[in-house]
Amino acid sequence: MSCLTTLDNLKILNGIAPTDTSQDAIYRLLIERCSARIEVFCRRIFAAANYTEYYAGNGDKLLPLNQRPINTVASVYVDEGGYWGQASGAFAAGTLLTAGTEYAIRLDGTNGTGHSGMLYRIDGVWPKYDAYRPGTISSIPVLAPGNVKVTYNAGYATIPADVAMACEFLVANTKRSIKTGAPISSEGWEGYSYQVDQAAAECFAGLPRDTLAILSNYRNAAVG
């Protein structure tokens, strides 16, 4: 999990002196929880990290990886009987593909990164395999079970400023509404009462509009 903003940033935004540590614990907790919530919503990890993942060949020249932007790819293997690396002898040396000859990162981001998270197959497609299904006379192409293994680095060395802002909006919103579970639209005084803002409470995925407006540019599509 990434921490999408910092305690120092929140202190500046809330006019809290650097030496005032009275709210540090609650803000650290909120940063952690709100960052996790944003990454679940966006279906991705923002901070740069290394991954080894298995995919099913899709019969296309482009293979979308789970994390982006792609910074580097260490290795790619294609093995029809790989089964997510669980088969005996899976992804042996002979199944290793050659970068620049058999595959490449689609470099569509800044500073030579793969913004869209796509691997391009140069000499063919990411293979599906033919299989027979009940009721069919001839074989049909189907997704291959865990036949592609990719080891790569993806994510941001520095969290984008607007993603940090989305987290800061969510921290502020959560801190205000943590006792009620949603933003308050009105309050009373004598015999204290309050009314929850239902429109805000019912925002998509429970996230406030200002946060959603930013994150819509970063959310991965659901696949499968």
C-alpha positions, -999 to +999 in steps of 0.1 A: +000+000+000+011+036-007+008+066+016-006+091-009+001+122+012+022+132+042+016+143+077+036+175+069+012+184+040-018+179+062-004+201+089+003+229+064-032+226+049-048+227+084-027+255+098-011+232+124+024+241+136+051+216+128+058+214+166+022+206+174+020+168+176-014+166+193-032+153+162-004+134+146-018+100+156-052+106+140-038+121+109-013+092+104-042+067+108-064+087+083-036+089+058-031+051+059-068+043+058-077+069+031-048+059+009-059+022+011-094+032+002-083+051-028-061+023-041-090-002-037-112+022-057-086+027-084-077-010-085-040-001-085-010+007-063+005+041-068+040+039-053+066+023-075+072-014-066+083-047-082+058-074-092+058-109-105+023-117-119+006-143-141-018-136-169-040-154-194-031-149-230-059-129-246-054-135-283-045-098-288-012-079-294-017-059-263-017-073-228-029-050-199-008-054-167-024-049-133-001-020-123+009+011-142+027+031-153+052+004-163+087+016-156+108-015-166+101-051-174+127-076-161+113-108-179+084-122-197+077-159-202+050-177-222+043-213-213+012-231-225+014-255-195+026-229-170-006-229-148+004-198-128+038-213-121+024-243-103+031-270-130+063-290-127+090-272-147+068-243-155+083-213-173+116-229-180+144-210-197+132-219-232+099-200-226+116-167-219+108-140-245+133-115-258+126-078-251+126-056-283+122-087-305+092-106-291+076-080-269+079-043-259+064-018-234+040+005-251+057+038-242+028+062-241+037+081-209+062+107-199+099+100-193+098+067-212+071+050-192+041+028-202+013+050-189-015+026-201+002-004-186+003-023-219+028-049-231+029-052-269+036-086-286+059-079-316+059-112-334+023-123-329-003-122-301-005-132-265-016-167-272-050-182-265-052-220-270-077-241-289-099-264-267-130-285-273-161-276-254-192-298-249-216-295-278-190-282-303-176-301-332-144-281-337-120-265-312-125-229-302-099-204-288-100-200-251-081-180-225-050-200-215-048-206-178-019-186-163+003-190-194+021-156-192+045-147-164+057-111-161+082-096-137+082-058-138+084-025-120+054-001-120+041+029-102+052+064-094+085+074-078+067+106-067+029+105-060+012+128-085+001+161-069-035+156-078-036+121-063-021+136-031-049+162-032-076+136-036-062+118-005-061+151+014-098+158+005-108+124+016-088+128+049-106+161+056-140+146+047-135+115+068-122+135+098-153+157+097-177+129+094-161+101+114-185+103+143-216+103+121-205+082+091-214+109+066-212+147+062-237+167+083-262+189+064-276+206+095-272+207+133-294+217+162-284+232+196-308+226+225-312+188+228-285+185+202-295+169+169-280+167+134-291+156+099-268+136+076-263+148+040-278+119+022-267+131-012-231+132+000-235+099+018-247+082-014-218+094-037-204+067-059-184+042-038-190+064-008-163+088-019-169+126-019-173+144-052-141+163-051-121+131-045-140+113-073-134+141-098-096+135-095-096+097-092-117+092-123-085+099-143-066+071-125-090+043-120-082+010-138-109-008-158-122-040-143-110-070-163-125-105-161 
